[in-house]
Amino acid sequence: MNFRQFAYRNVVRKKRTYAAHFLSSAFSVMAFFIYAVLLYHPDLQGQLTSSSATASYLATMGLKVSQYFIFIFSFLFLLYSTGAFLKARKKEFGILLVLGMTEKQRMKLTFAENMLIGLAAIGCGIGVGLLFTKLILLASSRLLVLEEGLRFYLPLQAVWMTAGAFALLFLVVSILTIRIGRQNSALELIKGDEKPKPEPKASIWLSLLAIALIAAGYGMVFYFVNKSAFFMWLLALAIGCVVLGTYFLFTQLNVYVLRALKRRKSLLFRGINLMSFTDMAYRVKDNAVMFFMVATVMAAAFSGIGACLSISDPGRTEKQYPYAFTYWYHSEHDGRADEAVGRIDEELRGEGYSFKRSKLELVTAENSEYSVVSLSQFNELAGIRGFKTHELEADELLISSGIVARFSGKFENESVMQAAAQVLGDNGGQPKLKERVGDAIIAQSNDVIVLPDQLVARLKQEGAAAASVMYYVLPEWQETLELARELQSDLEANFAGTGRFSALSMDHYHERQLNGILLIISVLVGVVFFTFAASFIYFRLYADVERDEKQLGMTSKLGLSPKELGRLVTRQLTVMFFLPFLLGMAHSAIAFINMASLTGTSMLTNGLMIYGVFFGIQVLYFLLIRWRYLSRMHRKLVA
């Protein structure tokens, strides 16, 4: 048997230990390859550019950034897991050194093993990606609403780019990790796992600091959103506090809580609690860094997917601009604008659509940032939308909430009233606010002041500028995409410079394309992060399996029954699988609450869907590992 065969058989013999590491690496290669396939597809950029330059730019940048994220996190994941694998094999390396292997040969062996796993992962990831390329292109074309679809092509550029990038990554990781254990003697390596561990200890002050840091981070995020204190340094500080608090929670607070529980004698000596608490304290301390990494990665994955789902909510377009067609024009173009509006009416009737429309004049004084509309026009517009109408006294006004106010929930009544007083001048007196109307009636970003008709007429006589908007309400607006495109081309060709036309169907189409891009980006990256987290847990479990076999073998001789063994293992695995998961959920839940406040949309459905899907996967993974782990323990104990 030559050296290469020895390295190969080493990997094959430890296939169970390497399984999660290999599969996670292969999955990250596949995800990187999928992004490369889409990035270099000859039809994708052309179709996106023809519909929206913004969508094309976002797709290019998003796919590239996603590749960078996967590459960087793959590097960190591989560096950590490969180093941990080598540390767990110290006894094996010590025996090989005793049998005559030189340090140079040991380094050559670990390098060969790492590169063998890496090349296999690259081949597997690209191979699976190629098998599913057609399916990926079909799904992507539907998500991106590409009318011509994405034809199948042989992605040679994507293959070479993926293979080259990850070959370099595995090469660098292999070089960086071969020196682990180099300074240890053979005796130290052999006895590395047999040294008694000191009892885990924790500081009460660092435990309290963990709670304080996480609470401070949460508080800063709420302040950032609810007080509109949009300072990036504040958000970065909040994230830093939460991350640092999470680290101290796993390294200090968990151990402190377990030590406190052990001091309660009535609880400690009940059933198998003595073994559970004692073993759990060591396990939590040993795996604290792994728990910290898993919780952080899961929180990032949940929050990223939730943010993209929030942005991609199809209802947001209609909430912002609820009118099927809108035509803006200035008063000096009234004649030509009437012809343009007539053309729109004619095309709608020709297609057999039943519609309602209403004209709104937005009057703006020189000294005000807020527009003013008359009560009669406001009531007419409210009527065609199905909202109630309003009445005003001569000294009263309404405030129609703009898009910003409706979504943020922040109402600047005082500044609007001051603006109204300035607009009316000395002759208008001090107006009284009768009501703020929160219904989506006027599609404007800022709040709009609604005044009695006579006051608006006086402002126009005094020379206030006026712009007109024609709003169309059409129940079947989702069916009007082709008609909207034809109208836009016609109006731009025959009524250039007269006004500006927009259609809800076109806005919704562009939103769907952007949403598809965000979903492709967020879901794949999130799943890659989740598989990394699952791989960390799998590795830590199987790295300690020999120690667990010895420990449980001794306790079974003292009378531990198979049923009690199952309960003990279930408790240990539950902590390993669900403690980081629950903390990741808590961190992302705070993020979801603040996203909802920031965007004005509910995150409840998206949050429950994300948690439900990933929790279901985690439970299935937990049950599978528990079954395999218990089967191995029972076989060893019987033997």
C-alpha positions as CSV (number, residue, x, y, z in Angstrom):
1,M,0.0,0.0,0.0
2,N,1.5,3.3,-1.1
3,F,1.1,6.7,0.6
4,R,-1.8,7.9,-1.6
5,Q,-3.7,4.6,-1.0
6,F,-3.1,5.1,2.8
7,A,-4.6,8.6,2.7
8,Y,-7.6,7.4,0.6
9,R,-8.3,4.5,3.0
10,N,-8.1,6.9,6.0
11,V,-10.8,9.0,4.5
12,V,-13.0,6.1,3.5
13,R,-12.6,4.4,6.9
14,K,-13.8,7.6,8.6
15,K,-16.6,8.3,6.2
16,R,-19.2,8.7,8.9
17,T,-17.2,11.3,10.7
18,Y,-16.5,13.2,7.4
19,A,-20.0,12.8,6.0
20,A,-21.5,16.1,7.2
21,H,-18.3,18.0,6.4
22,F,-18.3,16.5,2.9
23,L,-22.0,17.1,2.2
24,S,-21.9,20.7,3.5
25,S,-18.8,21.4,1.3
26,A,-20.5,19.9,-1.7
27,F,-23.7,21.8,-1.1
28,S,-21.8,25.1,-0.8
29,V,-20.0,24.3,-4.1
30,M,-23.4,23.5,-5.7
31,A,-24.9,26.8,-4.5
32,F,-21.9,28.8,-5.8
33,F,-22.2,26.9,-9.1
34,I,-26.0,27.7,-9.4
35,Y,-25.2,31.4,-8.9
36,A,-22.5,31.2,-11.6
37,V,-24.9,29.4,-14.0
38,L,-27.4,32.3,-13.6
39,L,-24.7,35.0,-13.7
40,Y,-23.3,33.8,-17.0
41,H,-26.5,32.8,-18.7
42,P,-26.6,34.5,-22.1
43,D,-30.4,35.3,-22.0
44,L,-30.8,36.4,-18.4
45,Q,-29.3,39.8,-18.5
46,G,-30.9,40.7,-21.8
47,Q,-34.4,39.9,-20.7
48,L,-34.0,41.7,-17.4
49,T,-32.5,44.8,-19.0
50,S,-35.4,45.0,-21.5
51,S,-37.9,45.1,-18.6
52,S,-35.9,47.0,-16.0
53,A,-32.4,48.3,-15.8
54,T,-32.7,48.2,-12.0
55,A,-33.6,44.5,-12.0
56,S,-30.6,43.7,-14.3
57,Y,-28.2,45.6,-12.1
58,L,-29.6,44.1,-8.9
59,A,-29.4,40.6,-10.4
60,T,-25.8,41.0,-11.4
61,M,-24.7,42.5,-8.1
62,G,-26.8,40.2,-6.0
63,L,-25.5,37.0,-7.6
64,K,-21.9,38.2,-7.3
65,V,-22.3,39.3,-3.7
66,S,-24.0,35.9,-2.9
67,Q,-21.0,34.1,-4.4
68,Y,-18.6,36.2,-2.2
69,F,-20.7,35.4,0.9
70,I,-20.7,31.6,0.1
71,F,-17.0,31.7,-0.7
72,I,-16.0,33.6,2.5
73,F,-18.2,31.5,4.8
74,S,-17.1,28.3,3.2
75,F,-13.5,29.3,3.9
76,L,-14.3,30.0,7.6
77,F,-16.4,26.8,7.9
78,L,-13.7,24.6,6.3
79,L,-10.9,26.2,8.3
80,Y,-12.8,25.6,11.6
81,S,-14.0,22.1,10.8
82,T,-10.8,20.9,9.3
83,G,-8.8,22.2,12.3
84,A,-11.3,20.5,14.6
85,F,-11.0,17.2,12.7
86,L,-7.2,17.2,13.1
87,K,-7.4,18.1,16.8
88,A,-9.7,15.1,17.3
89,R,-7.2,12.8,15.6
90,K,-4.3,13.6,17.9
91,K,-4.2,10.1,19.3
92,E,-4.1,8.6,15.9
93,F,-1.2,10.9,14.8
94,G,0.7,10.0,18.0
95,I,0.5,6.3,17.2
96,L,1.6,6.9,13.6
97,L,4.6,8.9,14.9
98,V,5.5,6.0,17.3
99,L,5.4,3.6,14.4
100,G,8.0,5.7,12.5
101,M,6.1,8.3,10.6
102,T,8.0,11.6,10.3
103,E,6.5,15.0,10.9
104,K,6.8,15.8,7.2
105,Q,4.9,12.6,6.3
106,R,2.2,13.4,8.8
107,M,1.8,16.9,7.2
108,K,1.8,15.3,3.8
109,L,-0.9,12.8,4.9
110,T,-3.3,15.5,6.3
111,F,-2.7,17.6,3.2
112,A,-3.5,14.7,0.9
113,E,-6.7,13.8,2.9
114,N,-8.0,17.4,2.9
115,M,-7.4,17.8,-0.8
116,L,-9.0,14.4,-1.5
117,I,-12.2,15.5,0.3
118,G,-12.1,18.9,-1.3
119,L,-11.8,17.6,-4.9
120,A,-14.5,15.0,-4.2
121,A,-16.8,17.8,-2.9
122,I,-16.0,20.0,-5.9
123,G,-16.8,17.1,-8.3
124,C,-20.0,16.2,-6.4
125,G,-21.3,19.8,-6.1
126,I,-20.7,20.6,-9.7
127,G,-22.1,17.3,-10.9
128,V,-25.3,17.6,-8.9
129,G,-25.6,21.2,-10.1
130,L,-25.2,20.1,-13.7
131,L,-27.9,17.4,-13.2
132,F,-30.4,20.0,-11.9
133,T,-29.3,22.9,-14.2
134,K,-32.5,22.6,-16.4
135,L,-34.7,22.5,-13.3
136,I,-32.9,25.5,-11.8
137,L,-33.3,27.5,-15.0
138,L,-37.0,26.7,-15.2
139,A,-37.6,27.7,-11.5
140,S,-35.5,30.9,-12.0
141,S,-37.4,31.9,-15.1
142,R,-40.7,31.6,-13.2
143,L,-39.4,33.4,-10.1
144,L,-38.0,36.2,-12.3
145,V,-41.2,36.3,-14.5
146,L,-39.1,36.0,-17.7
147,E,-41.6,35.8,-20.5
148,E,-39.2,34.0,-22.9
149,G,-37.9,31.6,-20.3
150,L,-34.2,30.6,-19.9
151,R,-33.0,28.1,-22.4
152,F,-30.7,25.2,-21.4
153,Y,-27.0,25.8,-22.1
154,L,-23.7,24.1,-21.1
155,P,-22.3,26.4,-18.4
156,L,-18.6,25.8,-19.1
157,Q,-17.6,29.2,-17.7
158,A,-19.5,28.5,-14.5
159,V,-17.9,25.0,-14.2
160,W,-14.3,26.4,-14.6
161,M,-15.0,29.4,-12.3
162,T,-16.5,27.2,-9.5
163,A,-13.8,24.5,-9.8
164,G,-11.0,27.0,-9.8
165,A,-12.4,29.0,-6.9
166,F,-13.0,26.1,-4.6
167,A,-9.8,24.2,-5.6
168,L,-7.9,27.4,-4.4
169,L,-10.0,27.5,-1.3
170,F,-9.3,23.9,-0.3
171,L,-5.7,24.3,-1.1
172,V,-5.3,27.3,1.2
173,V,-7.3,25.6,4.0
174,S,-5.1,22.5,3.6
175,I,-1.9,24.5,3.9
176,L,-3.1,26.4,6.9
177,T,-4.3,23.4,8.9
178,I,-1.4,20.9,8.3
179,R,0.6,22.5,11.0
180,I,-1.9,21.7,13.8
181,G,-0.3,19.4,16.4
182,R,3.2,20.1,15.0
183,Q,4.7,21.1,18.3
184,N,3.4,18.1,20.2
185,S,5.4,15.0,21.0
186,A,4.1,11.6,20.2
187,L,3.3,11.0,23.9
188,E,1.4,14.2,24.3
189,L,-0.6,13.4,21.2
190,I,-1.5,9.9,22.5
191,K,-2.5,11.2,25.9
192,G,-4.3,14.3,24.6
193,D,-7.8,12.9,25.1
194,E,-7.0,11.1,28.4
195,K,-6.1,14.1,30.4
196,P,-8.7,14.8,33.1
197,K,-10.7,17.9,32.5
198,P,-11.2,20.5,35.2
199,E,-14.7,21.1,36.4
200,P,-16.4,23.8,34.2
201,K,-16.5,27.2,36.0
202,A,-18.3,30.4,35.1
203,S,-18.1,34.0,36.3
204,I,-21.3,35.5,37.7
205,W,-20.2,38.9,36.3
206,L,-19.6,37.7,32.8
207,S,-22.9,35.8,33.0
208,L,-24.7,39.1,33.9
209,L,-22.7,40.9,31.2
210,A,-24.1,38.4,28.6
211,I,-27.6,39.4,29.6
212,A,-26.8,43.1,29.7
213,L,-25.1,43.0,26.2
214,I,-28.0,41.2,24.5
215,A,-30.5,43.5,26.2
216,A,-28.5,46.6,25.2
217,G,-28.2,45.3,21.6
218,Y,-32.0,44.7,21.4
219,G,-32.6,48.1,22.9
220,M,-30.4,49.9,20.4
221,V,-32.1,48.2,17.5
222,F,-35.5,49.3,18.8
223,Y,-34.2,52.8,19.2
224,F,-32.7,52.8,15.7
225,V,-36.0,51.9,14.2
226,N,-38.7,53.6,16.4
227,K,-36.8,56.8,17.0
228,S,-35.7,57.1,13.3
229,A,-32.1,57.3,14.6
230,F,-30.7,55.9,11.3
231,F,-27.0,55.9,12.2
232,M,-25.1,52.9,10.8
233,W,-22.6,53.0,13.7
234,L,-25.6,52.5,16.1
235,L,-26.8,49.5,14.2
236,A,-23.3,48.1,14.0
237,L,-22.8,48.6,17.7
238,A,-26.1,46.9,18.4
239,I,-25.1,43.8,16.3
240,G,-21.7,43.8,18.0
241,C,-23.3,43.8,21.5
242,V,-25.7,40.9,20.6
243,V,-22.9,38.8,19.1
244,L,-20.6,39.4,22.1
245,G,-23.5,38.7,24.5
246,T,-24.2,35.5,22.6
247,Y,-20.6,34.4,23.1
248,F,-20.7,35.0,26.8
249,L,-24.1,33.4,27.1
250,F,-22.7,30.1,25.8
251,T,-19.3,30.2,27.5
252,Q,-20.4,31.6,30.9
253,L,-24.2,31.9,31.5
254,N,-25.1,28.4,30.5
255,V,-22.4,26.9,32.7
256,Y,-23.4,29.1,35.6
257,V,-27.1,28.1,35.3
258,L,-26.1,24.4,35.2
259,R,-23.9,24.8,38.3
260,A,-26.8,26.6,40.1
261,L,-29.1,23.7,39.2
262,K,-26.6,21.2,40.5
263,R,-26.7,23.0,43.9
264,R,-30.3,22.1,44.3
265,K,-30.0,18.7,45.9
266,S,-33.6,17.7,45.5
267,L,-33.4,18.2,41.8
268,L,-29.9,16.8,41.3
269,F,-30.6,13.4,42.8
270,R,-33.9,12.8,41.0
271,G,-33.7,10.1,38.4
272,I,-30.7,10.5,36.0
273,N,-30.4,14.3,36.7
274,L,-27.0,13.8,38.3
275,M,-25.5,12.3,35.2
276,S,-27.4,14.7,32.9
277,F,-26.3,17.9,34.6
278,T,-22.7,16.8,35.1
279,D,-22.3,15.6,31.6
280,M,-24.2,18.6,30.2
281,A,-21.9,21.1,32.0
282,Y,-18.8,19.6,30.4
283,R,-20.6,19.3,27.0
284,V,-21.8,22.9,27.0
285,K,-18.4,24.2,28.0
286,D,-16.6,22.1,25.4
287,N,-19.0,23.1,22.6
288,A,-19.5,26.7,23.6
289,V,-17.7,28.1,20.5
290,M,-19.7,25.7,18.3
291,F,-23.0,26.7,19.9
292,F,-22.0,30.4,19.4
293,M,-21.2,29.9,15.8
294,V,-24.4,27.9,15.1
295,A,-26.7,30.4,16.8
296,T,-25.0,33.4,15.0
297,V,-25.2,31.6,11.6
298,M,-28.9,30.6,12.1
299,A,-29.9,34.1,13.2
300,A,-28.2,35.6,10.1
301,A,-29.9,33.0,7.9
302,F,-33.4,33.5,9.4
303,S,-33.1,37.3,9.3
304,G,-31.7,37.4,5.8
305,I,-34.5,35.3,4.4
306,G,-37.1,37.2,6.4
307,A,-35.8,40.6,5.2
308,C,-36.0,39.4,1.5
309,L,-39.5,38.0,2.0
310,S,-40.6,41.2,3.6
311,I,-39.3,43.3,0.7
312,S,-40.7,40.9,-1.8
313,D,-44.3,41.0,-0.4
314,P,-46.4,41.5,-3.6
315,G,-49.1,43.5,-1.7
316,R,-46.6,46.3,-1.0
317,T,-46.9,47.6,-4.6
318,E,-50.7,47.9,-4.4
319,K,-50.5,49.4,-0.9
320,Q,-48.2,52.1,-2.1
321,Y,-49.8,52.9,-5.5
322,P,-53.4,51.5,-5.4
323,Y,-54.5,52.9,-8.8
324,A,-54.4,50.8,-12.1
325,F,-53.2,53.8,-14.2
326,T,-52.0,57.2,-13.2
327,Y,-51.3,60.2,-15.5
328,W,-49.5,63.2,-14.0
329,Y,-49.4,66.6,-15.9
330,H,-49.0,70.3,-15.2
331,S,-51.8,72.7,-15.6
332,E,-50.2,74.5,-18.5
333,H,-50.6,71.3,-20.6
334,D,-54.3,70.9,-19.9
335,G,-55.3,70.7,-23.6
336,R,-52.8,68.1,-24.7
337,A,-53.3,66.2,-21.4
338,D,-57.0,65.9,-22.1
339,E,-56.2,64.3,-25.4
340,A,-53.8,61.9,-23.7
341,V,-56.5,61.0,-21.1
342,G,-59.0,60.5,-23.9
343,R,-56.5,58.1,-25.6
344,I,-56.3,56.1,-22.3
345,D,-60.1,56.0,-22.0
346,E,-60.4,54.9,-25.6
347,E,-58.0,52.0,-25.3
348,L,-59.6,50.7,-22.1
349,R,-63.0,50.8,-23.6
350,G,-61.7,49.1,-26.7
351,E,-60.4,46.2,-24.6
352,G,-63.7,45.9,-22.8
353,Y,-62.6,47.1,-19.4
354,S,-65.0,48.8,-17.0
355,F,-63.2,51.5,-15.1
356,K,-63.6,54.6,-12.9
357,R,-61.4,57.7,-12.9
358,S,-61.1,60.9,-11.0
359,K,-59.0,64.0,-11.4
360,L,-57.1,65.5,-8.5
361,E,-55.4,69.0,-8.5
362,L,-52.4,69.2,-6.2
363,V,-51.8,72.9,-5.3
364,T,-48.4,73.8,-3.9
365,A,-47.5,77.2,-2.4
366,E,-43.9,78.4,-2.7
367,N,-43.4,78.4,1.1
368,S,-44.6,74.8,1.7
369,E,-43.4,71.2,1.1
370,Y,-46.9,69.9,1.4
371,S,-49.5,69.8,-1.4
372,V,-53.1,71.0,-0.9
373,V,-56.2,69.5,-2.5
374,S,-59.9,70.5,-2.4
375,L,-62.4,68.6,-0.3
376,S,-64.7,67.9,-3.3
377,Q,-62.0,66.3,-5.4
378,F,-60.7,64.4,-2.3
379,N,-64.3,63.0,-1.7
380,E,-64.7,62.1,-5.3
381,L,-61.4,60.1,-5.3
382,A,-62.4,58.5,-1.9
383,G,-65.7,57.5,-3.4
384,I,-64.3,55.6,-6.4
385,R,-62.0,53.7,-4.0
386,G,-65.0,52.8,-1.8
387,F,-64.0,54.9,1.2
388,K,-66.2,57.3,3.2
389,T,-66.5,61.0,2.3
390,H,-65.9,63.9,4.6
391,E,-67.2,67.3,5.5
392,L,-65.3,70.4,6.7
393,E,-66.2,73.7,8.3
394,A,-64.5,76.8,6.8
395,D,-61.7,76.8,9.4
396,E,-61.1,73.0,9.4
397,L,-58.8,70.7,7.4
398,L,-58.0,67.0,6.9
399,I,-54.6,65.4,6.6
400,S,-54.4,62.6,4.1
401,S,-51.6,60.3,5.2
402,G,-48.8,59.8,2.6
403,I,-47.1,56.5,1.9
404,V,-44.3,57.2,4.3
405,A,-46.7,57.9,7.2
406,R,-48.9,54.9,6.4
407,F,-46.0,52.5,6.4
408,S,-44.0,53.9,9.3
409,G,-46.9,54.9,11.5
410,K,-45.1,58.2,12.3
411,F,-47.5,61.1,12.0
412,E,-46.1,64.6,11.9
413,N,-49.3,66.4,12.6
414,E,-47.7,69.5,14.2
415,S,-45.4,70.2,11.2
416,V,-48.3,69.7,8.7
417,M,-50.4,72.1,10.7
418,Q,-47.6,74.7,10.7
419,A,-47.3,74.3,7.0
420,A,-51.1,74.8,6.5
421,A,-51.0,78.0,8.6
422,Q,-48.1,79.3,6.4
423,V,-50.0,78.4,3.2
424,L,-53.2,80.2,4.3
425,G,-51.3,83.3,5.5
426,D,-52.7,85.9,7.8
427,N,-56.2,85.9,6.2
428,G,-56.7,82.2,6.7
429,G,-56.4,82.3,10.5
430,Q,-55.3,79.3,12.5
431,P,-56.8,76.1,10.9
432,K,-58.1,73.3,13.0
433,L,-57.3,69.6,12.4
434,K,-60.5,67.7,12.1
435,E,-59.1,64.3,11.3
436,R,-56.1,62.4,9.9
437,V,-57.3,60.1,7.1
438,G,-55.2,56.9,7.1
439,D,-56.9,55.3,4.0
440,A,-54.7,54.9,0.9
441,I,-56.6,57.6,-1.1
442,I,-53.8,59.8,-2.5
443,A,-50.7,58.1,-3.8
444,Q,-48.2,60.6,-2.6
445,S,-45.0,60.1,-0.5
446,N,-45.7,63.0,1.8
447,D,-48.9,63.9,3.7
448,V,-51.4,66.0,1.7
449,I,-53.5,68.8,3.2
450,V,-57.3,68.7,2.4
451,L,-59.0,72.2,2.6
452,P,-62.5,73.5,1.8
453,D,-62.9,74.3,-1.9
454,Q,-63.1,78.1,-1.4
455,L,-59.7,78.2,0.3
456,V,-58.1,76.1,-2.5
457,A,-59.7,78.4,-5.1
458,R,-58.2,81.4,-3.3
459,L,-54.7,79.8,-3.3
460,K,-54.9,79.2,-7.0
461,Q,-56.0,82.8,-7.6
462,E,-53.0,84.0,-5.6
463,G,-50.7,82.1,-8.0
464,A,-50.0,78.9,-6.3
465,A,-48.6,76.2,-8.6
466,A,-50.9,73.3,-9.6
467,A,-50.3,69.9,-11.0
468,S,-53.0,67.5,-12.0
469,V,-53.2,63.7,-11.6
470,M,-55.8,61.4,-13.3
471,Y,-56.3,58.3,-11.3
472,Y,-57.9,55.1,-12.8
473,V,-59.5,52.4,-10.7
474,L,-59.7,49.0,-12.5
475,P,-60.5,45.7,-10.7
476,E,-58.7,43.6,-13.4
477,W,-55.5,45.7,-13.2
478,Q,-53.3,42.5,-13.1
479,E,-54.4,41.6,-16.7
480,T,-53.4,45.0,-18.2
481,L,-49.6,44.5,-18.5
482,E,-49.5,44.4,-22.3
483,L,-52.1,47.2,-22.6
484,A,-50.1,49.3,-20.2
485,R,-46.9,48.8,-22.3
486,E,-48.7,49.8,-25.5
487,L,-50.2,52.9,-23.8
488,Q,-46.8,53.9,-22.5
489,S,-45.2,53.6,-25.9
490,D,-48.1,55.5,-27.5
491,L,-48.1,58.4,-25.0
492,E,-44.3,58.7,-25.1
493,A,-44.4,58.9,-28.9
494,N,-47.4,61.2,-29.4
495,F,-47.6,63.2,-26.2
496,A,-43.9,63.6,-25.3
497,G,-43.4,66.3,-22.7
498,T,-47.0,66.5,-21.8
499,G,-47.2,64.3,-18.8
500,R,-46.1,61.1,-17.2
501,F,-47.9,57.7,-17.3
502,S,-47.5,54.8,-14.9
503,A,-49.4,51.6,-14.5
504,L,-49.7,49.3,-11.4
505,S,-49.4,46.2,-13.6
506,M,-45.9,47.3,-14.8
507,D,-44.8,48.3,-11.3
508,H,-46.0,45.0,-10.0
509,Y,-44.2,43.1,-12.8
510,H,-40.9,44.9,-11.9
511,E,-41.5,44.2,-8.2
512,R,-42.0,40.5,-9.0
513,Q,-38.7,40.4,-10.9
514,L,-36.9,42.1,-8.0
515,N,-38.6,39.8,-5.5
516,G,-37.5,36.7,-7.5
517,I,-33.9,37.9,-7.5
518,L,-34.1,38.5,-3.7
519,L,-35.6,35.1,-3.1
520,I,-33.0,33.3,-5.2
521,I,-30.3,35.1,-3.4
522,S,-31.6,34.8,0.2
523,V,-33.0,31.3,0.2
524,L,-29.9,29.6,-1.2
525,V,-27.5,31.6,1.0
526,G,-29.7,30.9,4.0
527,V,-29.9,27.2,3.3
528,V,-26.0,27.1,2.9
529,F,-25.7,28.7,6.3
530,F,-28.1,26.3,7.8
531,T,-26.3,23.2,6.4
532,F,-23.0,24.6,7.8
533,A,-24.7,24.9,11.3
534,A,-26.0,21.3,11.0
535,S,-22.6,20.1,10.0
536,F,-21.0,21.8,13.1
537,I,-23.4,19.8,15.3
538,Y,-22.9,16.5,13.5
539,F,-19.1,16.9,13.7
540,R,-19.0,17.7,17.4
541,L,-21.3,14.8,18.2
542,Y,-19.2,12.2,16.3
543,A,-15.9,13.8,17.5
544,D,-16.9,12.8,21.0
545,V,-18.5,9.5,20.2
546,E,-15.6,7.3,21.4
547,R,-15.4,9.2,24.7
548,D,-19.2,8.8,25.1
549,E,-18.9,5.0,24.4
550,K,-16.4,4.6,27.2
551,Q,-18.4,6.8,29.6
552,L,-21.8,5.1,28.9
553,G,-20.1,1.7,29.0
554,M,-18.9,2.3,32.5
555,T,-22.3,3.7,33.7
556,S,-24.2,0.8,32.1
557,K,-22.1,-1.6,34.3
558,L,-23.3,0.5,37.3
559,G,-27.0,-0.2,36.4
560,L,-27.9,2.3,33.7
561,S,-30.9,0.7,31.8
562,P,-31.4,1.0,28.0
563,K,-34.5,3.2,28.6
564,E,-32.4,5.5,30.9
565,L,-29.7,5.6,28.3
566,G,-32.2,6.8,25.7
567,R,-33.4,9.5,28.0
568,L,-29.9,10.6,28.8
569,V,-28.8,10.7,25.1
570,T,-32.1,12.5,24.1
571,R,-31.4,15.3,26.7
572,Q,-27.8,15.7,25.5
573,L,-28.8,15.9,21.8
574,T,-31.8,18.2,22.5
575,V,-29.4,20.7,24.1
576,M,-26.9,20.4,21.2
577,F,-29.6,20.7,18.5
578,F,-32.1,23.2,19.9
579,L,-30.3,25.5,22.3
580,P,-28.5,27.4,19.5
581,F,-31.6,27.1,17.3
582,L,-33.8,28.8,19.9
583,L,-31.4,31.6,20.5
584,G,-31.0,32.1,16.7
585,M,-34.8,32.3,16.6
586,A,-34.9,34.9,19.4
587,H,-32.3,37.1,17.7
588,S,-34.1,36.9,14.4
589,A,-37.5,37.5,16.0
590,I,-36.2,40.9,17.3
591,A,-35.1,41.6,13.8
592,F,-38.5,40.7,12.4
593,I,-40.3,42.9,14.8
594,N,-38.2,45.9,13.8
595,M,-38.5,45.1,10.1
596,A,-42.2,45.1,10.5
597,S,-42.0,48.6,12.1
598,L,-39.7,49.8,9.5
599,T,-41.6,48.6,6.4
600,G,-45.1,48.9,7.8
601,T,-45.9,45.2,6.9
602,S,-46.6,42.3,9.1
603,M,-43.7,39.8,9.5
604,L,-45.8,37.3,11.4
605,T,-46.7,35.0,8.5
606,N,-43.2,35.1,7.0
607,G,-41.6,34.6,10.4
608,L,-43.8,31.6,11.2
609,M,-43.2,30.1,7.8
610,I,-39.4,30.4,8.1
611,Y,-39.3,29.0,11.7
612,G,-41.7,26.2,10.8
613,V,-39.7,25.0,7.8
614,F,-36.3,25.2,9.5
615,F,-37.7,23.8,12.7
616,G,-39.2,20.8,10.8
617,I,-35.9,20.2,9.1
618,Q,-34.1,20.4,12.4
619,V,-36.5,18.0,14.1
620,L,-36.0,15.4,11.3
621,Y,-32.3,15.9,11.5
622,F,-32.4,15.4,15.3
623,L,-34.5,12.2,15.0
624,L,-32.2,10.8,12.4
625,I,-29.0,11.5,14.4
626,R,-30.6,10.3,17.6
627,W,-31.6,7.0,16.0
628,R,-28.1,6.4,14.5
629,Y,-26.4,7.5,17.7
630,L,-28.5,5.3,20.0
631,S,-28.1,2.4,17.6
632,R,-24.3,2.7,17.8
633,M,-24.4,3.0,21.6
634,H,-26.6,0.0,22.1
635,R,-24.4,-2.1,19.8
636,K,-21.2,-1.1,21.7
637,L,-22.8,-1.7,25.1
638,V,-24.1,-5.2,24.0
639,A,-20.7,-6.1,22.6
